[in-house]
């Protein structure tokens, strides 16, 4: 890692620069407050619905962000901004020329700047999409790993810090601490977190959040801890006689008591501040020598609102390990609502807004002023904009993904085992593409059949580490860790896994290096990981999530360890294509198709649901003729294919994934009963639903697949069956408007052998046959 140093200051005196920074800080606070005010108090609101915004949360961090942007950042740095500070980010970008006047009046407006920073929807520069508490906090960790990984392909040395601006309430999110504990993180010296310690959550002043506890927790995982508790005014008071007593009193008092002091008249402040302890007299004597204005300013002079204190803290970052700067702040700092326990979403009244304007020297009738170019502030804004100018991201190099390896599987196989074989085949058939594949899993590599791939490509690590079992003949899976490894394993922490996938899947847009990240986890835990994975997709991260093993076909597990709802994910998740292949060949085709839609503008993520159920591959009946084979492949990746076509069908069975053998067995028995049945193999309910909408003029899906899958001249009653909730395929009845029954899993599982479990859920062969006969009769 290239050592990082702070940028050299501009060639102006320290005092002049500090004065200019202070005026910029005040303007940032004004602009951020005004954006929320305009959205709620000025812009017409015909619907009457709440618009909202977070003036107090923005004020809490305005000084920190001013110090960071105007003195510390370089073009190679990246910053994740806490969700509720979106207006501050937009205000800074506006002063730097990144937004126009009309953007300042469009906060939370359709097509305007976003409520929370968004890489894909905001008009200005946003490094990380945030909004869901805790996800944005950890994103720079995974972004640092992704940057290092991408650099191993380009040969460039990874440069730049990864900053995370974190609200202290975000530290309640358990995934934050899961991320900090990951063994990869200790070596990421480019990570810098700044905790905005304002001691408030949405509804109250948090009573017990102690900086000391946070310091110990970060230190325990090897981070450099820098605490910025007080500014220069308070530090000067502490140096006087009685000052140490005052320091101890402020540090020891409960958070709510301190917050209450901020809202006291000055005479009451003098009465309350000394407290009733043994040092009260010394503190009272100290306060007698301070005039009212200085006392009011001093009690508010916390480190997170002092530019010099922040500058000193940034200078202490050593870049050899992750760093956290814990900055004491006041929620609503500088606003009439400062310190109020319910100020989280409160809005300034018009009178309060006018009062703020007078105090800051602003004009409420013309709130969107930039600094004149010939002022010290204007010069500093121009210099900062130039310093932070980033080169254009180079267009990602083309690496065509093959569509078919040309081999036909035989014998018995599982779709889960097929995943590892496809990846190994890729290394032989398309090594340039395979080099850009990076797999990740939460400690399930061997149990999800990735051992062969892992042995081939190795495990990613920040440096080379010995494999002490490399010469052990009984060791099947070798753990060879090196910077060129292509598998990343993160403990049992699914949220971390999918957060990493999101950042690995965004390297094409950040640095022009497309990757094919594939995350593998047990399908029952996909729902646990769904929210951060969805957020990664929203932020432009394109990845493949593989859930395996899946369904009640994992018969021996039973209970809640069998996934039920996951098939509908592909129907409902924006920016994602889902596949549940039934055969080994289908895994190859769908995985390659999923990879081909990644790493580019307009690309998509994918979710594959795989099974450990052994299936006779002869059932796939893959055509030997090249043209017919290609037709089958196109159908598989478009959503499904006709597996069996009866001469005169009386019923059709549409099945998915592991249920295909039961569907075929049921069709055989129905034919023996004189009830001929078609069998349709569904590979993607989501794509078929999009095709149905497109046929009806409501979308742009591939409607042709419906004509080949369920043609009008074969419209017969329909039975759908899948190892999951039946509603995922229920819409197929609407393709031709036929009578239908839908079989699936709608209650918690049971342990047992496969036949017993299928019978319990009504998806066994007998149940399919009975349901088909009921429909026909």
C-alpha positions in Angstrom: 0.0 0.0 0.0 1.4 3.4 -1.0 1.9 5.6 2.1 -0.6 8.3 2.4 0.1 11.9 3.3 -2.1 14.9 3.9 -2.1 17.4 1.1 0.0 20.6 1.4 -2.0 23.6 2.5 -2.6 26.5 0.1 0.0 29.3 0.1 -1.8 31.6 2.5 -1.3 32.4 6.1 -2.8 30.0 8.7 -5.0 32.6 10.2 -6.4 33.8 6.8 -7.0 30.2 5.8 -8.8 29.4 9.0 -10.9 32.5 8.7 -11.9 31.6 5.2 -12.7 28.0 6.2 -14.8 29.3 9.1 -16.9 31.4 6.6 -17.2 28.4 4.3 -18.3 26.2 7.2 -21.1 28.8 8.0 -22.2 28.9 4.4 -22.3 25.1 4.2 -24.5 25.1 7.3 -26.8 27.7 5.8 -27.1 26.0 2.4 -27.8 22.6 3.9 -30.4 24.1 6.3 -32.0 26.1 3.4 -32.3 23.1 1.2 -34.5 21.4 3.8 -36.3 24.6 4.6 -37.1 25.2 0.9 -38.4 21.7 0.4 -40.8 22.0 3.3 -41.7 25.7 3.7 -41.3 27.2 0.3 -41.8 24.7 -2.5 -45.5 24.1 -3.3 -46.8 20.8 -1.8 -50.2 20.0 -3.4 -50.4 16.5 -1.8 -49.8 17.7 1.7 -47.6 14.7 2.4 -44.6 15.2 4.7 -41.4 16.1 2.7 -39.0 15.9 5.7 -35.3 16.3 6.0 -32.7 16.4 8.7 -31.5 19.9 9.5 -30.1 18.9 13.0 -28.2 15.9 11.7 -26.7 17.9 8.9 -25.7 20.7 11.4 -24.0 18.1 13.5 -21.5 17.2 10.9 -21.1 20.4 8.8 -17.8 21.3 10.4 -16.3 17.9 9.9 -17.3 17.7 6.3 -16.0 21.2 5.6 -12.6 20.3 7.2 -12.5 17.1 5.2 -13.4 18.4 1.8 -11.5 21.7 1.9 -8.3 20.5 3.5 -7.9 16.7 3.4 -9.4 15.0 0.5 -7.6 14.1 -2.7 -9.1 12.9 -6.0 -8.2 9.3 -5.2 -10.0 9.3 -1.9 -13.6 8.1 -1.5 -16.1 9.1 1.2 -19.3 7.5 2.5 -21.5 10.2 4.0 -23.9 9.4 6.8 -27.5 9.2 5.3 -29.0 12.2 7.0 -26.1 14.5 6.0 -27.1 14.5 2.3 -27.9 18.2 2.3 -24.3 19.0 3.6 -22.8 16.9 0.7 -25.0 18.7 -1.8 -24.1 22.1 -0.3 -20.4 21.4 -0.5 -20.7 20.1 -4.1 -22.7 23.3 -4.9 -19.9 25.6 -3.6 -17.4 23.5 -5.7 -19.4 24.0 -8.8 -20.8 20.5 -9.0 -24.5 21.5 -8.8 -26.5 24.4 -10.3 -29.0 26.7 -8.5 -32.0 24.6 -9.5 -30.6 21.6 -7.8 -30.7 23.4 -4.5 -34.5 23.7 -4.7 -35.0 20.1 -5.7 -34.2 18.2 -2.5 -36.6 15.2 -2.2 -38.4 16.3 -5.4 -39.1 13.9 -8.2 -35.9 13.9 -10.3 -34.1 16.1 -7.8 -31.2 15.6 -5.5 -31.8 12.6 -3.2 -32.9 12.3 0.4 -29.9 10.2 1.0 -26.6 10.2 -1.0 -27.0 8.1 -4.1 -24.3 7.1 -6.7 -26.9 6.3 -9.3 -29.6 9.0 -8.8 -27.8 12.2 -7.6 -26.6 14.8 -10.0 -23.4 15.5 -8.1 -20.4 13.4 -7.1 -21.4 10.7 -4.6 -18.9 8.0 -3.8 -21.2 5.6 -1.8 -24.9 5.3 -1.7 -26.1 5.4 1.9 -29.5 5.4 3.6 -30.0 2.1 5.3 -28.3 2.5 8.7 -25.0 0.7 9.0 -24.6 -0.3 5.3 -23.0 3.0 4.3 -20.8 2.9 7.4 -19.1 -0.4 6.3 -19.1 0.2 2.6 -15.7 1.8 2.4 -14.2 -1.3 4.0 -15.4 -3.5 1.2 -14.6 -0.7 -1.2 -11.0 -0.8 0.0 -10.8 -4.6 -0.7 -12.4 -4.1 -4.1 -9.9 -1.4 -5.0 -7.0 -3.6 -4.0 -8.5 -6.5 -5.9 -9.1 -4.4 -9.0 -5.5 -3.0 -8.8 -4.1 -6.5 -8.9 -5.6 -6.8 -12.4 -4.5 -3.4 -13.6 -1.0 -3.5 -12.0 -1.5 -0.1 -10.5 -0.7 0.6 -6.8 -4.0 1.2 -4.9 -4.0 4.7 -3.6 -6.4 6.9 -1.6 -8.1 6.7 1.7 -11.6 5.3 2.2 -13.4 7.6 4.6 -16.7 6.7 6.4 -18.7 9.5 8.1 -20.7 7.6 10.7 -23.5 8.8 13.0 -23.0 7.4 16.5 -26.4 5.8 16.4 -25.3 3.7 13.4 -22.9 1.9 15.7 -26.0 0.1 17.2 -26.1 -1.9 14.0 -24.6 -5.3 14.6 -23.2 -5.7 11.1 -20.9 -2.8 11.8 -19.1 -4.8 14.5 -19.2 -7.9 12.3 -17.3 -6.0 9.7 -14.7 -4.6 12.1 -14.0 -8.1 13.4 -13.3 -9.5 10.0 -9.6 -10.5 9.8 -9.1 -8.8 6.4 -9.9 -5.4 7.9 -6.9 -5.1 10.2 -4.5 -4.7 7.3 -6.5 -1.9 5.5 -4.6 1.2 6.5 -6.5 3.3 4.1 -9.7 3.0 6.2 -10.6 6.1 8.2 -13.9 6.4 10.1 -15.1 9.6 11.6 -17.8 9.1 14.2 -20.2 12.0 14.6 -20.7 11.6 18.4 -23.7 13.8 18.9 -25.2 11.4 21.5 -28.7 11.5 20.0 -30.9 9.0 18.1 -34.2 9.7 16.4 -36.3 10.0 19.5 -34.1 11.0 22.4 -30.7 11.8 23.9 -28.9 8.4 24.2 -28.2 8.1 28.0 -25.2 5.7 28.1 -23.2 6.0 24.9 -19.7 6.6 26.3 -16.8 7.6 24.1 -14.5 5.6 26.3 -16.4 2.4 25.6 -16.2 3.1 21.8 -12.5 3.8 22.1 -11.9 0.5 23.8 -14.0 -1.4 21.3 -12.2 0.0 18.3 -8.8 -0.4 20.0 -9.6 -4.0 20.7 -9.8 -4.8 17.0 -6.5 -3.1 16.3 -7.7 0.3 15.1 -5.8 3.6 15.7 -8.2 5.6 17.9 -8.1 9.5 17.8 -10.6 11.3 20.1 -11.4 14.9 19.4 -13.4 15.8 22.4 -13.0 19.6 22.8 -12.1 22.6 20.8 -9.6 25.3 21.4 -11.9 27.5 23.5 -12.6 24.7 26.0 -9.0 23.5 26.0 -7.9 27.1 26.9 -10.4 27.1 29.9 -9.1 23.7 31.0 -5.6 25.2 31.3 -6.8 27.7 33.9 -7.1 27.1 37.6 -10.1 24.9 38.1 -10.0 23.8 34.5 -9.3 20.1 35.1 -12.3 20.0 37.4 -14.4 21.5 34.6 -13.0 18.9 32.2 -13.9 16.1 34.5 -17.3 17.5 35.2 -18.2 17.7 31.5 -16.8 14.2 30.7 -18.6 12.6 33.6 -22.0 14.1 33.3 -24.8 12.1 31.7 -25.5 12.9 28.0 -29.0 14.3 28.7 -27.6 16.6 31.4 -25.1 18.1 29.0 -27.7 18.5 26.2 -29.9 20.3 28.7 -27.2 22.8 29.4 -27.2 23.9 25.7 -30.8 25.0 26.1 -30.4 27.0 29.3 -30.4 30.7 29.7 -26.9 31.8 30.7 -27.7 32.4 34.3 -29.1 29.0 34.6 -26.1 27.6 32.8 -23.9 29.1 35.5 -26.0 27.5 38.2 -26.2 24.1 36.7 -22.7 23.6 35.2 -20.7 23.3 38.4 -22.9 20.5 39.7 -23.0 19.4 43.3 -19.7 17.4 43.5 -16.6 18.3 45.5 -15.2 20.4 42.7 -18.3 22.5 42.3 -16.7 25.5 44.1 -13.6 25.4 41.9 -15.7 25.3 38.7 -17.9 28.1 40.0 -14.9 30.3 40.6 -13.6 29.5 37.1 -16.9 30.5 35.5 -16.9 33.8 37.4 -14.0 35.0 35.2 -15.8 34.3 31.9 -18.4 36.7 30.4 -21.7 35.4 29.2 -21.0 35.3 25.5 -17.7 33.4 26.0 -19.4 30.9 28.3 -22.1 30.2 25.9 -19.6 29.7 23.1 -17.3 27.6 25.2 -19.9 25.1 26.3 -20.6 24.5 22.6 -17.0 24.2 21.6 -16.7 20.5 21.1 -14.0 19.0 19.0 -16.2 18.1 16.1 -17.0 21.8 15.6 -13.5 23.1 15.8 -11.6 23.3 12.6 -8.2 23.5 14.2 -8.9 20.5 16.4 -10.0 18.5 13.4 -7.0 19.5 11.4 -4.7 18.2 14.2 -6.7 15.0 14.3 -6.3 14.3 10.6 -2.5 15.0 10.9 -2.2 12.1 13.4 -3.5 9.4 11.0 -0.7 7.0 10.5 -2.1 4.9 7.6 -0.6 1.7 8.9 -3.9 0.4 10.2 -7.6 1.4 10.1 -8.2 4.7 12.0 -11.3 6.0 13.8 -11.7 9.6 14.8 -14.3 10.0 17.5 -15.5 13.6 17.2 -17.7 15.1 19.9 -20.5 17.1 18.3 -23.9 18.7 19.0 -26.9 17.7 17.1 -28.3 20.8 15.5 -25.1 22.8 16.2 -25.7 26.4 15.4 -29.4 26.0 14.9 -32.2 27.1 17.2 -33.0 23.4 17.7 -29.5 22.5 18.9 -29.5 19.8 21.6 -33.2 19.3 21.7 -34.0 15.6 22.3 -36.6 15.6 19.5 -34.7 17.6 16.9 -33.9 14.7 14.6 -36.6 15.5 12.1 -37.8 18.8 13.4 -37.8 21.8 11.0 -37.0 25.4 11.7 -40.0 27.6 11.7 -40.0 30.6 9.3 -39.1 32.9 12.3 -36.3 30.6 13.3 -35.0 30.5 9.8 -35.0 34.3 9.6 -33.2 34.4 12.9 -30.6 32.0 11.6 -30.1 34.1 8.5 -29.5 37.2 10.5 -27.0 35.5 12.7 -25.1 34.1 9.8 -25.4 37.3 7.7 -27.5 35.6 5.0 -30.5 36.7 2.9 -33.5 34.4 3.2 -34.9 35.9 0.0 -31.7 34.9 -1.9 -30.3 31.8 -0.1 -28.2 30.3 -2.9 -25.2 32.6 -2.9 -21.8 31.3 -3.9 -18.7 33.1 -2.8 -17.3 35.8 -5.1 -14.3 34.5 -7.1 -12.0 37.2 -5.8 -12.6 36.5 -2.1 -10.5 34.2 0.0 -13.4 31.8 0.3 -14.0 31.9 -3.5 -10.3 31.2 -4.1 -10.3 28.3 -1.6 -13.5 26.8 -3.3 -11.8 27.0 -6.7 -8.6 25.5 -5.4 -10.5 22.7 -3.8 -12.6 22.0 -6.9 -9.4 21.8 -9.0 -7.6 19.6 -6.4 -10.5 17.1 -6.3 -11.0 16.9 -10.0 -10.9 13.3 -11.0 -9.9 11.8 -14.3 -12.5 10.2 -16.4 -13.0 6.5 -15.6 -11.7 4.6 -18.5 -14.1 2.4 -20.4 -14.1 -1.1 -19.2 -12.2 -3.4 -21.6 -14.3 -6.0 -23.4 -14.0 -9.6 -22.2 -16.6 -11.6 -24.0 -18.2 -14.2 -21.9 -18.7 -17.6 -23.7 -22.3 -18.8 -24.0 -21.7 -22.6 -24.2 -18.7 -24.8 -23.5 -20.2 -27.4 -25.9 -20.2 -30.4 -23.5 -23.2 -32.4 -22.5 -23.3 -33.7 -18.9 -24.2 -37.3 -18.4 -25.0 -39.5 -15.4 -26.4 -38.1 -12.2 -25.5 -34.7 -11.0 -26.6 -31.8 -8.7 -26.9 -28.2 -9.7 -24.8 -27.2 -6.6 -21.9 -29.3 -7.7 -22.2 -28.0 -11.2 -21.3 -24.5 -10.0 -17.7 -25.4 -9.2 -17.3 -27.4 -12.4 -18.5 -24.4 -14.5 -16.0 -22.1 -12.9 -13.2 -24.6 -13.6 -14.3 -25.0 -17.2 -14.2 -21.2 -17.5 -10.5 -21.2 -16.6 -9.9 -23.5 -19.5 -12.2 -22.0 -22.1 -12.0 -18.3 -21.3 -9.0 -17.6 -19.0 -9.2 -13.8 -19.4 -12.8 -13.9 -18.2 -12.0 -16.4 -15.4 -9.3 -14.1 -14.1 -11.9 -11.5 -13.3 -14.1 -13.9 -11.4 -13.9 -13.5 -7.6 -15.9 -15.8 -5.4 -16.9 -15.1 -1.8 -18.5 -17.2 0.9 -19.2 -17.1 4.6 -17.2 -20.2 5.7 -19.1 -22.6 3.4 -16.6 -23.1 0.6 -16.3 -26.8 1.0 -19.9 -27.5 1.7 -21.0 -25.7 -1.4 -18.6 -27.5 -3.7 -16.2 -24.7 -4.4 -13.1 -26.7 -3.3 -11.9 -27.5 -6.8 -12.2 -23.8 -7.8 -10.5 -22.7 -4.6 -7.6 -25.1 -5.1 -7.2 -23.8 -8.6 -7.2 -20.0 -8.0 -6.2 -19.6 -4.3 -7.6 -17.4 -1.6 -7.2 -13.6 -1.6 -5.2 -12.0 1.1 -3.4 -8.7 1.6 -0.1 -10.6 1.6 1.3 -14.1 1.1 0.7 -16.5 3.9 1.9 -20.1 4.3 -0.5 -23.0 4.0 0.7 -25.3 6.7 -1.4 -28.2 5.4 -0.1 -28.0 1.8 2.0 -31.1 2.2 -0.7 -33.1 4.1 -1.9 -35.8 1.8 -5.3 -36.1 3.5 -6.1 -32.4 2.9 -8.5 -32.1 -0.1 -9.1 -28.3 0.0 -5.9 -26.2 0.0 -6.0 -22.8 1.6 -3.3 -20.9 -0.3 -3.5 -17.2 0.6 -2.0 -14.6 -1.7 -2.8 -11.2 -3.1 -3.6 -12.8 -6.5 -6.1 -15.3 -5.0 -9.7 -15.2 -6.4 -11.7 -16.4 -3.4 -12.5 -14.2 -0.4 -13.9 -15.8 2.7 -15.5 -13.8 5.5 -16.8 -15.7 8.6 -20.4 -16.4 9.3 -21.6 -12.9 8.4 -23.9 -12.9 5.4 -24.4 -9.1 5.5 -20.6 -8.6 5.1 -20.6 -11.0 2.2 -23.2 -9.3 0.2 -21.8 -5.8 1.1 -18.5 -7.0 -0.3 -20.2 -8.3 -3.5 -21.8 -4.9 -4.0 -18.4 -3.1 -3.9 -16.6 -5.8 -6.0 -19.5 -5.4 -8.5 -19.0 -1.6 -8.8 -15.3 -1.6 -9.8 -16.2 -1.3 -13.5 -17.7 2.1 -12.8 -15.2 3.3 -10.2 -11.9 2.2 -11.8 -12.8 0.8 -15.2 -12.0 -2.8 -14.0 -15.0 -5.1 -14.4 -15.2 -8.1 -12.1 -17.6 -11.0 -11.9 -18.2 -11.3 -8.1 -20.1 -14.5 -7.2 -21.2 -15.0 -3.6 -22.2 -18.4 -2.3 -24.2 -19.0 0.9 -26.9 -21.3 2.2 -30.2 -20.4 0.6 -32.1 -20.2 3.9 -29.9 -17.3 4.8 -30.4 -15.3 1.6 -33.2 -13.4 3.2 -30.9 -12.3 6.0 -28.5 -10.8 3.4 -31.2 -9.5 1.1 -31.4 -5.9 2.3 -27.7 -5.0 2.0 -27.4 -6.9 -1.3 -30.4 -5.0 -2.7 -28.7 -1.8 -1.5 -25.6 -2.8 -3.4 -27.6 -3.3 -6.6 -29.2 0.2 -6.0 -25.7 1.6 -5.8 -24.6 0.1 -9.1 -22.9 -3.0 -7.8 -23.5 -5.9 -10.2 -23.0 -9.4 -8.7 -24.2 -12.9 -8.6 -25.7 -14.4 -5.4 -25.9 -18.2 -5.3 -28.2 -19.7 -2.7 -27.4 -23.4 -2.1 -28.6 -25.9 -1.0 -32.2 -24.8 -1.2 -35.7 -25.7 -0.3 -37.2 -28.7 1.5 -35.1 -30.9 -0.8 -32.5 -30.3 1.9 -34.6 -33.0 3.6 -32.4 -33.9 6.5 -32.2 -30.4 7.9 -35.8 -29.7 8.5 -37.4 -26.8 10.4 -36.6 -23.3 9.3 -33.3 -24.5 7.7 -35.2 -25.1 4.5 -35.9 -22.0 2.3 -39.5 -21.3 1.3 -39.8 -17.7 0.1 -36.5 -17.3 -1.8 -38.0 -18.2 -5.3 -40.0 -14.9 -5.3 -36.8 -12.9 -4.9 -36.2 -12.9 -8.6 -39.7 -11.8 -9.2 -39.5 -8.8 -6.8 -35.9 -7.6 -6.6 -35.2 -4.7 -9.0 -32.0 -4.9 -11.1 -31.8 -8.7 -10.7 -32.4 -11.7 -12.8 -33.1 -15.0 -11.0 -32.6 -18.5 -12.1 -33.4 -21.9 -10.6 -31.9 -24.4 -13.0 -33.0 -28.1 -12.9 -30.0 -29.6 -14.8 -26.2 -29.3 -14.8 -26.2 -27.9 -18.3 -28.7 -25.2 -17.3 -26.4 -24.1 -14.5 -23.6 -23.5 -17.1 -25.9 -21.6 -19.5 -27.6 -19.4 -16.8 -24.3 -18.6 -15.0 -22.6 -17.5 -18.2 -25.7 -15.5 -19.2 -25.7 -13.8 -15.8 -22.0 -13.0 -16.1 -22.5 -11.5 -19.6 -25.0 -8.9 -18.2 -22.5 -7.6 -15.6 -19.8 -5.0 -15.5 -21.4 -2.4 -17.8 -23.9 0.5 -17.8 -27.4 -0.9 -17.6 -26.1 -4.3 -16.4 -27.9 -6.5 -13.9 -27.2 -8.7 -10.9 -28.4 -12.3 -10.7 -29.6 -14.8 -8.1 -29.2 -18.5 -8.7 -31.0 -21.0 -6.5 -29.2 -24.4 -6.6 -29.9 -27.8 -5.0 -28.0 -30.8 -3.6 -30.7 -33.2 -5.0 -29.1 -35.7 -7.4 -30.9 -35.6 -10.8 -30.5 -38.0 -13.8 -29.1 -35.7 -16.5 -30.7 -37.8 -19.2 -34.0 -36.2 -18.3 -32.8 -33.0 -19.8 -32.8 -34.5 -23.3 -30.4 -31.9 -24.6 -30.5 -31.9 -28.5 -27.4 -33.0 -30.2 -28.1 -30.9 -33.3 -26.1 -27.6 -32.9 -29.0 -25.4 -34.0 -31.5 -27.2 -31.8 -29.0 -27.0 -28.8 -28.7 -23.3 -29.3 -32.5 -22.9 -29.4 -32.7 -24.8 -26.1 -29.9 -22.6 -24.6 -31.8 -19.4 -25.6 -35.0 -20.8 -24.0 -33.2 -21.7 -20.7 -31.7 -18.2 -20.3 -35.0 -16.6 -21.3 -37.0 -18.3 -18.6 -37.9 -21.9 -19.5 -38.4 -24.6 -22.1 -40.8 -27.4 -23.0 -39.3 -30.6 -21.7 -42.0 -32.9 -22.9 -44.7 -32.4 -25.5 -47.6 -34.9 -25.5 -49.5 -35.7 -28.7 -52.8 -34.5 -27.4 -52.2 -33.0 -23.9 -55.1 -32.7 -21.4 -53.0 -31.1 -18.8 -49.6 -29.3 -18.4 -47.2 -29.5 -15.5 -44.9 -26.5 -15.1 -42.1 -27.4 -12.6 -38.9 -25.7 -11.5 -35.6 -26.8 -10.2 -35.5 -29.9 -8.0 -39.1 -30.8 -8.8 -38.5 -31.7 -12.4 -38.0 -35.4 -11.8 -41.3 -35.6 -9.9 -43.0 -33.7 -12.7 -41.7 -36.2 -15.3 -42.7 -39.2 -13.2 -46.1 -37.7 -12.7 -46.4 -37.2 -16.5 -45.5 -40.8 -17.1 -48.2 -42.0 -14.7 -50.8 -39.7 -16.1 -50.1 -40.9 -19.6 -50.7 -44.5 -18.4 -54.0 -43.3 -17.1 -55.0 -41.9 -20.5 -54.3 -38.3 -19.4 -51.4 -37.0 -21.6 -49.4 -34.2 -20.0 -46.9 -31.6 -21.2 -44.0 -30.9 -18.9 -42.6 -27.3 -18.9 -39.3 -26.6 -17.1 -39.3 -23.1 -15.7 -35.8 -21.7 -15.1 -36.7 -18.1 -14.2 -40.2 -17.1 -13.0 -39.0 -13.5 -12.9 -38.1 -13.4 -16.6 -41.4 -15.2 -17.5 -43.4 -12.6 -15.5 -41.6 -9.8 -17.4 -42.4 -11.6 -20.6 -46.1 -11.7 -19.7 -46.1 -8.0 -18.9 -44.3 -7.2 -22.1 -46.9 -9.2 -24.1 -49.5 -7.0 -22.5 -47.6 -3.8 -23.3 -46.3 -3.1 -19.8 -42.6 -3.8 -20.1 -39.7 -4.7 -22.4 -39.2 -8.4 -21.6 -38.7 -11.2 -24.1 -42.4 -12.1 -24.9 -41.4 -14.6 -27.5 -40.6 -17.2 -24.8 -44.2 -17.5 -23.8 -45.2 -18.6 -27.3 -42.6 -21.4 -27.1 -43.2 -22.3 -23.5 -47.0 -22.2 -23.4 -48.3 -21.8 -26.9 -52.0 -21.0 -27.5 -52.7 -24.2 -29.4 -51.7 -26.2 -26.3 -53.7 -24.3 -23.7 -54.8 -26.9 -21.2 -55.3 -26.9 -17.4 -52.1 -26.2 -15.6 -50.4 -27.6 -12.5 -47.4 -25.7 -11.2 -45.0 -27.2 -8.7 -41.8 -25.9 -7.1 -39.7 -26.4 -4.0 -40.8 -23.1 -2.5 -43.9 -21.0 -2.0 -46.5 -21.8 -4.7 -47.3 -18.2 -5.5 -44.0 -17.8 -7.4 -45.4 -19.7 -10.4 -49.1 -19.0 -9.9 -49.1 -16.2 -12.5 -48.4 -18.7 -15.3 -52.1 -19.6 -15.4 -52.7 -16.1 -16.7 -50.6 -16.6 -19.8 -53.5 -18.5 -21.5 -56.3 -18.0 -18.9 -56.5 -21.7 -18.0 -57.8 -23.4 -14.9 -54.8 -24.1 -12.6 -53.7 -25.5 -9.3 -50.4 -24.5 -7.6 -48.3 -26.8 -5.5 -45.4 -25.8 -3.3 -44.2 -25.2 0.2 -46.1 -22.8 2.5 -45.3 -24.1 6.0 -42.1 -24.7 7.9 -40.2 -27.9 7.0 -39.8 -31.3 8.6 -36.7 -33.4 8.7 -37.0 -36.8 7.0 -36.2 -38.6 3.8 -37.1 -36.9 0.5 -40.3 -38.9 -0.2 -41.7 -38.2 3.3 -40.9 -34.5 3.2 -42.3 -34.1 -0.3 -45.5 -35.9 0.8 -45.8 -33.7 3.9 -45.8 -30.6 1.7 -47.9 -32.0 -1.1 -45.3 -31.8 -3.8 -44.7 -35.5 -4.3 -45.6 -37.5 -7.4 -48.9 -38.7 -6.0 -49.9 -35.1 -5.2 -49.1 -33.9 -8.7 -51.1 -36.8 -10.3 -54.1 -36.2 -8.0 -54.1 -32.5 -8.7 -53.9 -33.0 -12.5 -56.8 -35.5 -12.5 -58.9 -33.1 -10.4 -58.3 -30.3 -12.9 -59.1 -32.5 -15.9 -62.2 -34.0 -14.3 
